[in-house]
Structures are given as structure tokens and as C-alpha cells.
Amino acid sequence: MKRRPGARTRDQDLAILAAGGETGWWDDSGHPAPWPEDFLDPDAGWSTGDAVTRDDTPTDNDPVNPPF
């Protein structure tokens, strides 16, 4: 069985959540959740958020008028 961050198993994550704790992962609704089963799979597409990507569309990269 693969271990995710914190060296916990999915069963341990579920026990933490059942006790009202947090695992350090949240679902799309913002609720505490267990780490994804495929988190350690390099082909799953998960990212640490360290990568910086740019869109080649000039209007999306306009520093004077950011999209937010």
C-alpha cells in the first residue's frame, strides 16, 4: 500500500476525518477530505503548485490588466 504525505494510509485519513480532524486536503467544496488515491502516481497530473505556466494569448498575460 502506498503512503501519502504525512506517511498515513487512506484508512488513517478516514479515521482522522471521522474524528473531526483534517488531513491537509480538501475537496472541491472546501470540506476536509482524504488524500486522493492516485496522489503519488506521476501520470495522475497532480502538481505541487510550484510550476509557473503562461498562456501564449497576449491578453491573458497583460501585466497592466490582470484577469482578476
PDB file of N, H, CA, C and O in Angstrom:
ATOM      1  N   MET A   1       0.841  -1.167   0.000  1.00  0.00           N
ATOM      2  CA  MET A   1       0.000   0.000   0.000  1.00  0.00           C
ATOM      3  C   MET A   1       0.897   1.245   0.000  1.00  0.00           C
ATOM      4  O   MET A   1       1.816   1.348   0.813  1.00  0.00           O
ATOM      5  N   LYS A   2       0.635   2.176  -0.899  1.00  0.00           N
ATOM      6  H   LYS A   2      -0.111   2.092  -1.559  1.00  0.00           H
ATOM      7  CA  LYS A   2       1.408   3.409  -0.966  1.00  0.00           C
ATOM      8  C   LYS A   2       0.994   4.336   0.162  1.00  0.00           C
ATOM      9  O   LYS A   2      -0.166   4.369   0.573  1.00  0.00           O
ATOM     10  N   ARG A   3       1.958   5.077   0.647  1.00  0.00           N
ATOM     11  H   ARG A   3       2.901   5.049   0.313  1.00  0.00           H
ATOM     12  CA  ARG A   3       1.668   6.055   1.702  1.00  0.00           C
ATOM     13  C   ARG A   3       1.715   7.451   1.107  1.00  0.00           C
ATOM     14  O   ARG A   3       2.597   7.780   0.314  1.00  0.00           O
ATOM     15  N   ARG A   4       0.769   8.245   1.500  1.00  0.00           N
ATOM     16  H   ARG A   4       0.053   7.978   2.145  1.00  0.00           H
ATOM     17  CA  ARG A   4       0.677   9.617   1.028  1.00  0.00           C
ATOM     18  C   ARG A   4       1.384  10.559   2.001  1.00  0.00           C
ATOM     19  O   ARG A   4       1.945  10.101   2.996  1.00  0.00           O
ATOM     20  N   PRO A   5       1.368  11.853   1.737  1.00  0.00           N
ATOM     21  CA  PRO A   5       2.021  12.810   2.638  1.00  0.00           C
ATOM     22  C   PRO A   5       1.606  12.592   4.087  1.00  0.00           C
ATOM     23  O   PRO A   5       0.452  12.284   4.383  1.00  0.00           O
ATOM     24  N   GLY A   6       2.562  12.759   4.969  1.00  0.00           N
ATOM     25  H   GLY A   6       3.500  13.010   4.728  1.00  0.00           H
ATOM     26  CA  GLY A   6       2.308  12.519   6.382  1.00  0.00           C
ATOM     27  C   GLY A   6       2.481  11.053   6.736  1.00  0.00           C
ATOM     28  O   GLY A   6       2.304  10.669   7.893  1.00  0.00           O
ATOM     29  N   ALA A   7       2.830  10.219   5.741  1.00  0.00           N
ATOM     30  H   ALA A   7       2.974  10.531   4.802  1.00  0.00           H
ATOM     31  CA  ALA A   7       3.047   8.781   5.934  1.00  0.00           C
ATOM     32  C   ALA A   7       1.810   8.086   6.494  1.00  0.00           C
ATOM     33  O   ALA A   7       1.926   7.128   7.260  1.00  0.00           O
ATOM     34  N   ARG A   8       0.624   8.567   6.113  1.00  0.00           N
ATOM     35  H   ARG A   8       0.530   9.345   5.491  1.00  0.00           H
ATOM     36  CA  ARG A   8      -0.626   7.946   6.552  1.00  0.00           C
ATOM     37  C   ARG A   8      -1.241   7.162   5.411  1.00  0.00           C
ATOM     38  O   ARG A   8      -1.033   7.468   4.237  1.00  0.00           O
ATOM     39  N   THR A   9      -2.000   6.149   5.778  1.00  0.00           N
ATOM     40  H   THR A   9      -2.169   5.901   6.732  1.00  0.00           H
ATOM     41  CA  THR A   9      -2.763   5.393   4.791  1.00  0.00           C
ATOM     42  C   THR A   9      -4.123   6.058   4.606  1.00  0.00           C
ATOM     43  O   THR A   9      -4.497   6.937   5.383  1.00  0.00           O
ATOM     44  N   ARG A  10      -4.858   5.647   3.589  1.00  0.00           N
ATOM     45  H   ARG A  10      -4.555   4.933   2.958  1.00  0.00           H
ATOM     46  CA  ARG A  10      -6.203   6.195   3.368  1.00  0.00           C
ATOM     47  C   ARG A  10      -7.108   5.879   4.562  1.00  0.00           C
ATOM     48  O   ARG A  10      -7.902   6.723   4.978  1.00  0.00           O
ATOM     49  N   ASP A  11      -6.990   4.666   5.115  1.00  0.00           N
ATOM     50  H   ASP A  11      -6.345   3.980   4.777  1.00  0.00           H
ATOM     51  CA  ASP A  11      -7.803   4.302   6.280  1.00  0.00           C
ATOM     52  C   ASP A  11      -7.522   5.229   7.465  1.00  0.00           C
ATOM     53  O   ASP A  11      -8.436   5.596   8.203  1.00  0.00           O
ATOM     54  N   GLN A  12      -6.253   5.604   7.643  1.00  0.00           N
ATOM     55  H   GLN A  12      -5.510   5.307   7.043  1.00  0.00           H
ATOM     56  CA  GLN A  12      -5.918   6.526   8.722  1.00  0.00           C
ATOM     57  C   GLN A  12      -6.510   7.908   8.448  1.00  0.00           C
ATOM     58  O   GLN A  12      -7.013   8.564   9.360  1.00  0.00           O
ATOM     59  N   ASP A  13      -6.448   8.350   7.183  1.00  0.00           N
ATOM     60  H   ASP A  13      -6.040   7.817   6.442  1.00  0.00           H
ATOM     61  CA  ASP A  13      -7.070   9.626   6.818  1.00  0.00           C
ATOM     62  C   ASP A  13      -8.567   9.604   7.129  1.00  0.00           C
ATOM     63  O   ASP A  13      -9.097  10.568   7.682  1.00  0.00           O
ATOM     64  N   LEU A  14      -9.249   8.518   6.780  1.00  0.00           N
ATOM     65  H   LEU A  14      -8.819   7.735   6.330  1.00  0.00           H
ATOM     66  CA  LEU A  14     -10.684   8.417   7.029  1.00  0.00           C
ATOM     67  C   LEU A  14     -10.994   8.429   8.518  1.00  0.00           C
ATOM     68  O   LEU A  14     -11.999   9.001   8.939  1.00  0.00           O
ATOM     69  N   ALA A  15     -10.133   7.800   9.323  1.00  0.00           N
ATOM     70  H   ALA A  15      -9.315   7.336   8.981  1.00  0.00           H
ATOM     71  CA  ALA A  15     -10.331   7.807  10.777  1.00  0.00           C
ATOM     72  C   ALA A  15     -10.151   9.220  11.332  1.00  0.00           C
ATOM     73  O   ALA A  15     -10.900   9.637  12.215  1.00  0.00           O
ATOM     74  N   ILE A  16      -9.170   9.954  10.823  1.00  0.00           N
ATOM     75  H   ILE A  16      -8.562   9.615  10.106  1.00  0.00           H
ATOM     76  CA  ILE A  16      -8.946  11.333  11.258  1.00  0.00           C
ATOM     77  C   ILE A  16     -10.167  12.189  10.930  1.00  0.00           C
ATOM     78  O   ILE A  16     -10.622  12.973  11.762  1.00  0.00           O
ATOM     79  N   LEU A  17     -10.693  12.035   9.719  1.00  0.00           N
ATOM     80  H   LEU A  17     -10.323  11.398   9.043  1.00  0.00           H
ATOM     81  CA  LEU A  17     -11.863  12.803   9.302  1.00  0.00           C
ATOM     82  C   LEU A  17     -13.083  12.447  10.138  1.00  0.00           C
ATOM     83  O   LEU A  17     -13.857  13.331  10.509  1.00  0.00           O
ATOM     84  N   ALA A  18     -13.267  11.156  10.441  1.00  0.00           N
ATOM     85  H   ALA A  18     -12.639  10.439  10.140  1.00  0.00           H
ATOM     86  CA  ALA A  18     -14.412  10.719  11.240  1.00  0.00           C
ATOM     87  C   ALA A  18     -14.353  11.301  12.652  1.00  0.00           C
ATOM     88  O   ALA A  18     -15.388  11.514  13.284  1.00  0.00           O
ATOM     89  N   ALA A  19     -13.135  11.558  13.144  1.00  0.00           N
ATOM     90  H   ALA A  19     -12.295  11.384  12.630  1.00  0.00           H
ATOM     91  CA  ALA A  19     -12.966  12.123  14.477  1.00  0.00           C
ATOM     92  C   ALA A  19     -13.049  13.649  14.464  1.00  0.00           C
ATOM     93  O   ALA A  19     -12.892  14.292  15.502  1.00  0.00           O
ATOM     94  N   GLY A  20     -13.301  14.233  13.272  1.00  0.00           N
ATOM     95  H   GLY A  20     -13.428  13.710  12.428  1.00  0.00           H
ATOM     96  CA  GLY A  20     -13.443  15.681  13.169  1.00  0.00           C
ATOM     97  C   GLY A  20     -12.160  16.422  12.859  1.00  0.00           C
ATOM     98  O   GLY A  20     -12.124  17.651  12.909  1.00  0.00           O
ATOM     99  N   GLY A  21     -11.093  15.678  12.536  1.00  0.00           N
ATOM    100  H   GLY A  21     -11.123  14.679  12.495  1.00  0.00           H
ATOM    101  CA  GLY A  21      -9.818  16.310  12.220  1.00  0.00           C
ATOM    102  C   GLY A  21      -9.695  16.656  10.745  1.00  0.00           C
ATOM    103  O   GLY A  21     -10.644  16.501   9.976  1.00  0.00           O
ATOM    104  N   GLU A  22      -8.517  17.124  10.364  1.00  0.00           N
ATOM    105  H   GLU A  22      -7.747  17.249  10.988  1.00  0.00           H
ATOM    106  CA  GLU A  22      -8.229  17.465   8.974  1.00  0.00           C
ATOM    107  C   GLU A  22      -6.995  16.711   8.515  1.00  0.00           C
ATOM    108  O   GLU A  22      -6.110  16.396   9.312  1.00  0.00           O
ATOM    109  N   THR A  23      -6.947  16.427   7.230  1.00  0.00           N
ATOM    110  H   THR A  23      -7.666  16.683   6.583  1.00  0.00           H
ATOM    111  CA  THR A  23      -5.826  15.685   6.657  1.00  0.00           C
ATOM    112  C   THR A  23      -4.850  16.577   5.902  1.00  0.00           C
ATOM    113  O   THR A  23      -3.765  16.135   5.524  1.00  0.00           O
ATOM    114  N   GLY A  24      -5.230  17.822   5.685  1.00  0.00           N
ATOM    115  H   GLY A  24      -6.111  18.181   5.992  1.00  0.00           H
ATOM    116  CA  GLY A  24      -4.403  18.705   4.873  1.00  0.00           C
ATOM    117  C   GLY A  24      -4.834  18.704   3.421  1.00  0.00           C
ATOM    118  O   GLY A  24      -4.158  19.278   2.567  1.00  0.00           O
ATOM    119  N   TRP A  25      -5.959  18.061   3.137  1.00  0.00           N
ATOM    120  H   TRP A  25      -6.509  17.595   3.831  1.00  0.00           H
ATOM    121  CA  TRP A  25      -6.517  18.018   1.782  1.00  0.00           C
ATOM    122  C   TRP A  25      -7.995  18.350   1.880  1.00  0.00           C
ATOM    123  O   TRP A  25      -8.667  17.934   2.825  1.00  0.00           O
ATOM    124  N   TRP A  26      -8.511  19.104   0.899  1.00  0.00           N
ATOM    125  H   TRP A  26      -7.965  19.442   0.132  1.00  0.00           H
ATOM    126  CA  TRP A  26      -9.913  19.479   0.898  1.00  0.00           C
ATOM    127  C   TRP A  26     -10.523  19.164  -0.449  1.00  0.00           C
ATOM    128  O   TRP A  26      -9.841  19.210  -1.473  1.00  0.00           O
ATOM    129  N   ASP A  27     -11.810  18.842  -0.451  1.00  0.00           N
ATOM    130  H   ASP A  27     -12.363  18.804   0.381  1.00  0.00           H
ATOM    131  CA  ASP A  27     -12.489  18.532  -1.712  1.00  0.00           C
ATOM    132  C   ASP A  27     -12.847  19.831  -2.434  1.00  0.00           C
ATOM    133  O   ASP A  27     -12.534  20.921  -1.955  1.00  0.00           O
ATOM    134  N   ASP A  28     -13.501  19.708  -3.585  1.00  0.00           N
ATOM    135  H   ASP A  28     -13.755  18.823  -3.974  1.00  0.00           H
ATOM    136  CA  ASP A  28     -13.840  20.881  -4.390  1.00  0.00           C
ATOM    137  C   ASP A  28     -14.805  21.833  -3.694  1.00  0.00           C
ATOM    138  O   ASP A  28     -14.921  22.995  -4.082  1.00  0.00           O
ATOM    139  N   SER A  29     -15.496  21.343  -2.668  1.00  0.00           N
ATOM    140  H   SER A  29     -15.402  20.398  -2.353  1.00  0.00           H
ATOM    141  CA  SER A  29     -16.438  22.187  -1.922  1.00  0.00           C
ATOM    142  C   SER A  29     -15.792  22.831  -0.694  1.00  0.00           C
ATOM    143  O   SER A  29     -16.439  23.591   0.027  1.00  0.00           O
ATOM    144  N   GLY A  30     -14.512  22.524  -0.460  1.00  0.00           N
ATOM    145  H   GLY A  30     -13.987  21.907  -1.045  1.00  0.00           H
ATOM    146  CA  GLY A  30     -13.808  23.089   0.682  1.00  0.00           C
ATOM    147  C   GLY A  30     -13.925  22.295   1.961  1.00  0.00           C
ATOM    148  O   GLY A  30     -13.548  22.781   3.027  1.00  0.00           O
ATOM    149  N   HIS A  31     -14.446  21.065   1.875  1.00  0.00           N
ATOM    150  H   HIS A  31     -14.751  20.669   1.008  1.00  0.00           H
ATOM    151  CA  HIS A  31     -14.576  20.222   3.057  1.00  0.00           C
ATOM    152  C   HIS A  31     -13.340  19.338   3.210  1.00  0.00           C
ATOM    153  O   HIS A  31     -12.786  18.881   2.210  1.00  0.00           O
ATOM    154  N   PRO A  32     -12.895  19.086   4.457  1.00  0.00           N
ATOM    155  CA  PRO A  32     -11.764  18.192   4.663  1.00  0.00           C
ATOM    156  C   PRO A  32     -12.023  16.843   4.002  1.00  0.00           C
ATOM    157  O   PRO A  32     -13.134  16.316   4.060  1.00  0.00           O
ATOM    158  N   ALA A  33     -10.989  16.288   3.373  1.00  0.00           N
ATOM    159  H   ALA A  33     -10.086  16.716   3.326  1.00  0.00           H
ATOM    160  CA  ALA A  33     -11.139  15.033   2.634  1.00  0.00           C
ATOM    161  C   ALA A  33      -9.862  14.213   2.759  1.00  0.00           C
ATOM    162  O   ALA A  33      -8.812  14.746   3.116  1.00  0.00           O
ATOM    163  N   PRO A  34      -9.950  12.914   2.465  1.00  0.00           N
ATOM    164  CA  PRO A  34      -8.726  12.116   2.442  1.00  0.00           C
ATOM    165  C   PRO A  34      -7.905  12.486   1.207  1.00  0.00           C
ATOM    166  O   PRO A  34      -8.444  12.990   0.222  1.00  0.00           O
ATOM    167  N   TRP A  35      -6.606  12.233   1.270  1.00  0.00           N
ATOM    168  H   TRP A  35      -6.168  11.824   2.070  1.00  0.00           H
ATOM    169  CA  TRP A  35      -5.757  12.471   0.102  1.00  0.00           C
ATOM    170  C   TRP A  35      -6.211  11.563  -1.034  1.00  0.00           C
ATOM    171  O   TRP A  35      -6.654  10.443  -0.778  1.00  0.00           O
ATOM    172  N   PRO A  36      -6.113  12.016  -2.279  1.00  0.00           N
ATOM    173  CA  PRO A  36      -6.540  11.202  -3.423  1.00  0.00           C
ATOM    174  C   PRO A  36      -5.747   9.902  -3.516  1.00  0.00           C
ATOM    175  O   PRO A  36      -4.554   9.865  -3.214  1.00  0.00           O
ATOM    176  N   GLU A  37      -6.417   8.855  -3.932  1.00  0.00           N
ATOM    177  H   GLU A  37      -7.386   8.885  -4.177  1.00  0.00           H
ATOM    178  CA  GLU A  37      -5.772   7.545  -4.079  1.00  0.00           C
ATOM    179  C   GLU A  37      -4.580   7.613  -5.027  1.00  0.00           C
ATOM    180  O   GLU A  37      -3.577   6.932  -4.811  1.00  0.00           O
ATOM    181  N   ASP A  38      -4.682   8.433  -6.080  1.00  0.00           N
ATOM    182  H   ASP A  38      -5.497   8.986  -6.255  1.00  0.00           H
ATOM    183  CA  ASP A  38      -3.636   8.468  -7.104  1.00  0.00           C
ATOM    184  C   ASP A  38      -2.648   9.618  -6.912  1.00  0.00           C
ATOM    185  O   ASP A  38      -1.972  10.003  -7.865  1.00  0.00           O
ATOM    186  N   PHE A  39      -2.550  10.171  -5.711  1.00  0.00           N
ATOM    187  H   PHE A  39      -3.100   9.858  -4.937  1.00  0.00           H
ATOM    188  CA  PHE A  39      -1.707  11.330  -5.478  1.00  0.00           C
ATOM    189  C   PHE A  39      -0.246  11.074  -5.849  1.00  0.00           C
ATOM    190  O   PHE A  39       0.414  11.963  -6.387  1.00  0.00           O
ATOM    191  N   LEU A  40       0.261   9.894  -5.575  1.00  0.00           N
ATOM    192  H   LEU A  40      -0.275   9.171  -5.138  1.00  0.00           H
ATOM    193  CA  LEU A  40       1.667   9.588  -5.853  1.00  0.00           C
ATOM    194  C   LEU A  40       1.917   9.095  -7.267  1.00  0.00           C
ATOM    195  O   LEU A  40       3.069   8.862  -7.632  1.00  0.00           O
ATOM    196  N   ASP A  41       0.887   8.930  -8.069  1.00  0.00           N
ATOM    197  H   ASP A  41      -0.049   9.119  -7.773  1.00  0.00           H
ATOM    198  CA  ASP A  41       1.024   8.471  -9.447  1.00  0.00           C
ATOM    199  C   ASP A  41       1.512   9.636 -10.307  1.00  0.00           C
ATOM    200  O   ASP A  41       0.799  10.630 -10.445  1.00  0.00           O
ATOM    201  N   PRO A  42       2.708   9.536 -10.887  1.00  0.00           N
ATOM    202  CA  PRO A  42       3.231  10.657 -11.676  1.00  0.00           C
ATOM    203  C   PRO A  42       2.390  10.975 -12.907  1.00  0.00           C
ATOM    204  O   PRO A  42       2.478  12.083 -13.437  1.00  0.00           O
ATOM    205  N   ASP A  43       1.584  10.037 -13.369  1.00  0.00           N
ATOM    206  H   ASP A  43       1.513   9.137 -12.939  1.00  0.00           H
ATOM    207  CA  ASP A  43       0.748  10.265 -14.542  1.00  0.00           C
ATOM    208  C   ASP A  43      -0.632  10.829 -14.185  1.00  0.00           C
ATOM    209  O   ASP A  43      -1.445  11.080 -15.074  1.00  0.00           O
ATOM    210  N   ALA A  44      -0.896  11.027 -12.905  1.00  0.00           N
ATOM    211  H   ALA A  44      -0.235  10.823 -12.182  1.00  0.00           H
ATOM    212  CA  ALA A  44      -2.225  11.489 -12.477  1.00  0.00           C
ATOM    213  C   ALA A  44      -2.427  12.984 -12.717  1.00  0.00           C
ATOM    214  O   ALA A  44      -3.564  13.452 -12.775  1.00  0.00           O
ATOM    215  N   GLY A  45      -1.344  13.730 -12.856  1.00  0.00           N
ATOM    216  H   GLY A  45      -0.420  13.350 -12.808  1.00  0.00           H
ATOM    217  CA  GLY A  45      -1.476  15.149 -13.146  1.00  0.00           C
ATOM    218  C   GLY A  45      -1.502  16.059 -11.940  1.00  0.00           C
ATOM    219  O   GLY A  45      -1.729  17.260 -12.086  1.00  0.00           O
ATOM    220  N   TRP A  46      -1.275  15.522 -10.743  1.00  0.00           N
ATOM    221  H   TRP A  46      -1.090  14.546 -10.624  1.00  0.00           H
ATOM    222  CA  TRP A  46      -1.246  16.380  -9.560  1.00  0.00           C
ATOM    223  C   TRP A  46       0.003  17.243  -9.612  1.00  0.00           C
ATOM    224  O   TRP A  46       1.031  16.828 -10.144  1.00  0.00           O
ATOM    225  N   SER A  47      -0.089  18.446  -9.057  1.00  0.00           N
ATOM    226  H   SER A  47      -0.925  18.784  -8.624  1.00  0.00           H
ATOM    227  CA  SER A  47       1.021  19.392  -9.059  1.00  0.00           C
ATOM    228  C   SER A  47       1.204  19.960  -7.668  1.00  0.00           C
ATOM    229  O   SER A  47       0.250  20.064  -6.896  1.00  0.00           O
ATOM    230  N   THR A  48       2.428  20.324  -7.355  1.00  0.00           N
ATOM    231  H   THR A  48       3.203  20.239  -7.982  1.00  0.00           H
ATOM    232  CA  THR A  48       2.704  20.972  -6.067  1.00  0.00           C
ATOM    233  C   THR A  48       2.355  22.442  -6.104  1.00  0.00           C
ATOM    234  O   THR A  48       2.347  23.105  -5.067  1.00  0.00           O
ATOM    235  N   GLY A  49       2.070  22.955  -7.273  1.00  0.00           N
ATOM    236  H   GLY A  49       2.077  22.416  -8.115  1.00  0.00           H
ATOM    237  CA  GLY A  49       1.762  24.363  -7.414  1.00  0.00           C
ATOM    238  C   GLY A  49       2.987  25.217  -7.603  1.00  0.00           C
ATOM    239  O   GLY A  49       2.873  26.438  -7.715  1.00  0.00           O
ATOM    240  N   ASP A  50       4.172  24.604  -7.643  1.00  0.00           N
ATOM    241  H   ASP A  50       4.264  23.612  -7.552  1.00  0.00           H
ATOM    242  CA  ASP A  50       5.412  25.354  -7.822  1.00  0.00           C
ATOM    243  C   ASP A  50       5.647  25.746  -9.280  1.00  0.00           C
ATOM    244  O   ASP A  50       6.363  26.707  -9.558  1.00  0.00           O
ATOM    245  N   ALA A  51       5.052  25.012 -10.199  1.00  0.00           N
ATOM    246  H   ALA A  51       4.470  24.231  -9.973  1.00  0.00           H
ATOM    247  CA  ALA A  51       5.275  25.270 -11.618  1.00  0.00           C
ATOM    248  C   ALA A  51       4.525  26.536 -12.036  1.00  0.00           C
ATOM    249  O   ALA A  51       3.392  26.776 -11.617  1.00  0.00           O
ATOM    250  N   VAL A  52       5.171  27.316 -12.850  1.00  0.00           N
ATOM    251  H   VAL A  52       6.091  27.121 -13.190  1.00  0.00           H
ATOM    252  CA  VAL A  52       4.542  28.527 -13.365  1.00  0.00           C
ATOM    253  C   VAL A  52       4.345  28.326 -14.862  1.00  0.00           C
ATOM    254  O   VAL A  52       5.302  28.111 -15.607  1.00  0.00           O
ATOM    255  N   THR A  53       3.109  28.397 -15.281  1.00  0.00           N
ATOM    256  H   THR A  53       2.332  28.571 -14.676  1.00  0.00           H
ATOM    257  CA  THR A  53       2.817  28.255 -16.700  1.00  0.00           C
ATOM    258  C   THR A  53       2.184  29.538 -17.199  1.00  0.00           C
ATOM    259  O   THR A  53       1.525  30.260 -16.450  1.00  0.00           O
ATOM    260  N   ARG A  54       2.393  29.804 -18.456  1.00  0.00           N
ATOM    261  H   ARG A  54       2.928  29.218 -19.065  1.00  0.00           H
ATOM    262  CA  ARG A  54       1.830  31.005 -19.061  1.00  0.00           C
ATOM    263  C   ARG A  54       1.022  30.615 -20.275  1.00  0.00           C
ATOM    264  O   ARG A  54       1.341  29.663 -20.986  1.00  0.00           O
ATOM    265  N   ASP A  55      -0.006  31.357 -20.488  1.00  0.00           N
ATOM    266  H   ASP A  55      -0.266  32.131 -19.910  1.00  0.00           H
ATOM    267  CA  ASP A  55      -0.811  31.200 -21.680  1.00  0.00           C
ATOM    268  C   ASP A  55      -0.189  32.097 -22.744  1.00  0.00           C
ATOM    269  O   ASP A  55       0.190  33.230 -22.449  1.00  0.00           O
ATOM    270  N   ASP A  56      -0.081  31.615 -23.958  1.00  0.00           N
ATOM    271  H   ASP A  56      -0.389  30.694 -24.198  1.00  0.00           H
ATOM    272  CA  ASP A  56       0.532  32.410 -25.019  1.00  0.00           C
ATOM    273  C   ASP A  56      -0.394  33.475 -25.586  1.00  0.00           C
ATOM    274  O   ASP A  56      -0.013  34.191 -26.512  1.00  0.00           O
ATOM    275  N   THR A  57      -1.590  33.591 -25.053  1.00  0.00           N
ATOM    276  H   THR A  57      -1.899  33.010 -24.301  1.00  0.00           H
ATOM    277  CA  THR A  57      -2.514  34.620 -25.513  1.00  0.00           C
ATOM    278  C   THR A  57      -2.117  35.943 -24.862  1.00  0.00           C
ATOM    279  O   THR A  57      -2.174  36.061 -23.638  1.00  0.00           O
ATOM    280  N   PRO A  58      -1.715  36.941 -25.654  1.00  0.00           N
ATOM    281  CA  PRO A  58      -1.215  38.196 -25.066  1.00  0.00           C
ATOM    282  C   PRO A  58      -2.187  38.854 -24.085  1.00  0.00           C
ATOM    283  O   PRO A  58      -1.743  39.412 -23.081  1.00  0.00           O
ATOM    284  N   THR A  59      -3.482  38.807 -24.337  1.00  0.00           N
ATOM    285  H   THR A  59      -3.843  38.353 -25.151  1.00  0.00           H
ATOM    286  CA  THR A  59      -4.424  39.462 -23.416  1.00  0.00           C
ATOM    287  C   THR A  59      -4.447  38.771 -22.063  1.00  0.00           C
ATOM    288  O   THR A  59      -4.728  39.410 -21.049  1.00  0.00           O
ATOM    289  N   ASP A  60      -4.152  37.459 -22.031  1.00  0.00           N
ATOM    290  H   ASP A  60      -3.924  36.940 -22.854  1.00  0.00           H
ATOM    291  CA  ASP A  60      -4.124  36.747 -20.754  1.00  0.00           C
ATOM    292  C   ASP A  60      -2.870  37.050 -19.954  1.00  0.00           C
ATOM    293  O   ASP A  60      -2.828  36.819 -18.745  1.00  0.00           O
ATOM    294  N   ASN A  61      -1.839  37.571 -20.630  1.00  0.00           N
ATOM    295  H   ASN A  61      -1.873  37.758 -21.612  1.00  0.00           H
ATOM    296  CA  ASN A  61      -0.577  37.841 -19.957  1.00  0.00           C
ATOM    297  C   ASN A  61      -0.314  39.329 -19.801  1.00  0.00           C
ATOM    298  O   ASN A  61       0.821  39.729 -19.541  1.00  0.00           O
ATOM    299  N   ASP A  62      -1.312  40.133 -19.951  1.00  0.00           N
ATOM    300  H   ASP A  62      -2.234  39.809 -20.163  1.00  0.00           H
ATOM    301  CA  ASP A  62      -1.162  41.581 -19.880  1.00  0.00           C
ATOM    302  C   ASP A  62      -0.960  41.994 -18.410  1.00  0.00           C
ATOM    303  O   ASP A  62      -1.910  41.932 -17.630  1.00  0.00           O
ATOM    304  N   PRO A  63       0.262  42.417 -18.011  1.00  0.00           N
ATOM    305  CA  PRO A  63       0.505  42.774 -16.619  1.00  0.00           C
ATOM    306  C   PRO A  63      -0.238  44.039 -16.175  1.00  0.00           C
ATOM    307  O   PRO A  63      -0.448  44.237 -14.978  1.00  0.00           O
ATOM    308  N   VAL A  64      -0.636  44.892 -17.114  1.00  0.00           N
ATOM    309  H   VAL A  64      -0.466  44.731 -18.087  1.00  0.00           H
ATOM    310  CA  VAL A  64      -1.341  46.110 -16.749  1.00  0.00           C
ATOM    311  C   VAL A  64      -2.793  45.796 -16.397  1.00  0.00           C
ATOM    312  O   VAL A  64      -3.376  46.432 -15.518  1.00  0.00           O
ATOM    313  N   ASN A  65      -3.369  44.822 -17.080  1.00  0.00           N
ATOM    314  H   ASN A  65      -2.896  44.305 -17.794  1.00  0.00           H
ATOM    315  CA  ASN A  65      -4.757  44.455 -16.837  1.00  0.00           C
ATOM    316  C   ASN A  65      -4.865  42.973 -16.483  1.00  0.00           C
ATOM    317  O   ASN A  65      -5.290  42.168 -17.311  1.00  0.00           O
ATOM    318  N   PRO A  66      -4.482  42.609 -15.253  1.00  0.00           N
ATOM    319  CA  PRO A  66      -4.569  41.201 -14.869  1.00  0.00           C
ATOM    320  C   PRO A  66      -6.012  40.719 -14.902  1.00  0.00           C
ATOM    321  O   PRO A  66      -6.927  41.526 -14.738  1.00  0.00           O
ATOM    322  N   PRO A  67      -6.242  39.417 -15.112  1.00  0.00           N
ATOM    323  CA  PRO A  67      -7.596  38.894 -15.261  1.00  0.00           C
ATOM    324  C   PRO A  67      -8.387  38.814 -13.960  1.00  0.00           C
ATOM    325  O   PRO A  67      -9.539  38.379 -13.978  1.00  0.00           O
ATOM    326  N   PHE A  68      -7.813  39.214 -12.846  1.00  0.00           N
ATOM    327  H   PHE A  68      -6.877  39.566 -12.831  1.00  0.00           H
ATOM    328  CA  PHE A  68      -8.541  39.126 -11.573  1.00  0.00           C
ATOM    329  C   PHE A  68      -8.955  40.479 -11.070  1.00  0.00           C
ATOM    330  O   PHE A  68      -9.576  40.581 -10.012  1.00  0.00           O
TER     331      PHE A  68
END
